Amino acid sequence: MSKLTTMEAVEPPQLRRVRPAGRPVGHKPTASKAGGRRGRPSQDDYAQWVIAVARADLFQLEECAPLAQLPGVRALARDYQRAILPTGAAIRDLLDEAVTDVQALCLVSETLLAMRISEFLRIWYREGDTVVRVAVELKLSRSYIVHTVQRRALDLVAKRFLDLAWRAEVSA
């Protein structure tokens, strides 16, 4: 019989914890939320990923595999290949461009909701402040900001981001 090292004697072998459905604990389902289908993620799945990482730092963006696979992100990451985190920088640039485009559209629109969306994006995204500050600045309830303004603003940003990211522009 082989001699046990001190580490083996102290710690028992790690058992793999299993969920009741039989999947390992760290398992990420490949199916989308809607309908439990497999295969390519839907446009809504991509939009949810964009919304989830809207204010993430470059390290978190670098690890966002679903968005990193989009053609526009890959093309831009190739341009940033000398950067420390090229994929994160590419996603951040596309997010910044999407926010700029939505703000410009809102300023041209001149509706009250559009103006609120533009201000929300300025305070929440550009300045990195809280929804509470947005509510104070706009003299609205936090609930209204979250359920109306933020939701619409992030939907528009996600849509614009995906429009930009699906385009594969190769730089000369």
N, C-alpha and C positions, 0 to 999 in steps of 0.2 A: 504494500500500500504506500502511496506517495505521502510525503510529509506536507502538512498544511502550512501555508504561510500565515503570518499573523493577521493579515487582512481577511483571508478566507475563513479563519477561525472566528473572527469577530462578526462579520456580516454574512447572513444567509444569502443564497442566490436570489436575485431579483425575480419575482414572479410577474408575469404580464397581466395587469388588471384588464378585465374584459367587461364591456358594457353588457347589459341584459340582452341586447339584440345580437350579441356575438361579435361586435366590432371592437377592435382595440381602442383604448381610451383616447389617444391622440388622433384618431381617424377623422379626416375631414371628408364629408360626403361629396361625391362627384356630381350628384344630381342637384338641380336648382331647387329653390324653395317651392316653386310653383309646380305642383303635380308630381314631384319626385322623379322626374325624367332624367335620363343620363345623356351624356354627349356634350356638345358645345354649349357654353353658357349663353343665356338669352341677353338681349340688350338691357333688360331690367336688372339682371345680375351684374352686368358691367357697371350700370349706373349706380347701384348700391355700393360697389367697391369704390367708385370715384367719390361718392358722398362720404364713405367711411374714412378715406385718407385725405380729405380736403385740406385739413390743417396739420397733417402728419409731418414729421421731420424727415430729412433726407435718408436717414438710416431705415426708418419704417417704409418709406417709399421704395427704397432699393429692394426690400423683401416682398413687395407686392407683385407676386408672380403673374396673376391674371392680367393686370394692366401692363406689365413689362412685355407681354407677348403681342401687344397690339402693334401693327406695322409702323405707325407714326412714331410710337415710343421707341421701337427698335432702331428706326432710322436716325432719330435724334440722339439716341444713346451712342450710336456709332460716331456721330459728330463730337460727342463728349468723351471719347474713349480714353483720353488722358486725364479726365477728372477722377477724383477719388471715388465717387459714387455716381457713375455715368447714368445708370437707369433711374436712380432717384432724382438726379438733376434734370433728366429728360421729362419725367412725370411732373416735377415741380414747374418747369417752364411751360408745359402744356396747360397745367392748371392755372398758372398766372395769365396765360394768353386767353383761356376760356373766361376767367373772371373779368378781364379787361373788355372782352367782346360783349359779355352780358351787361356790364356797367355802361358801355357805350350805347348799346341797344336801349337800355332803360332810360338813359338821358334823352335820347331822341324820341322815345315813346310819349313822354310827358303825362302819363297817367299817375295817379296817386300811388298805386301799388308799385309801379315801376320805379318811382322815386324812392320809395321805401326799400325796395330790393337793392337799389344802387347804394343807398346809405348803409344798409345791412352789410353788404359785401365790403364796403370801405372799412367799417368798424370791426366787423367780425373776422373777415379774411385778411385784409391788408394790415390792419393794426393789431390783429390777434387778440382782440378784447372779447368780453363775454356778451352773451345775449342780454343780460341784465343791463349792461351799459347801452346796448342798442335800444332797449325799451325806454330807458331814461332819456336818451338823446331824441328819440322819435315821439316821446310822450305817449307811449302805448303800453299795454300790459305785456308782461313777459310771455304769457300764454298766447296772445295774439301773434307776437313775433315768432314764436316757435312753431305754431300750428299753421300760420298763413305765410308770413314773409320768408322765414328761413326755409320752409319746405319748398316754396316756389323758387326761391333763389338757388338753392342747391340742385333742384331738378334742372333748371336752366343751365347751370354751370356743368352739370354732369352731361347733359345733352350736347353742349358745345364741345366739351372735352372729348367726348366720343367721336363727334364729327371730325375733330382735328386728328385724333389718334388713329382713326381708321384710314386716314390718308397716308400713304407711304411716299413722302416727298424725299427724294434723294438729292442731297446737296452736291453742287458741282465742285 
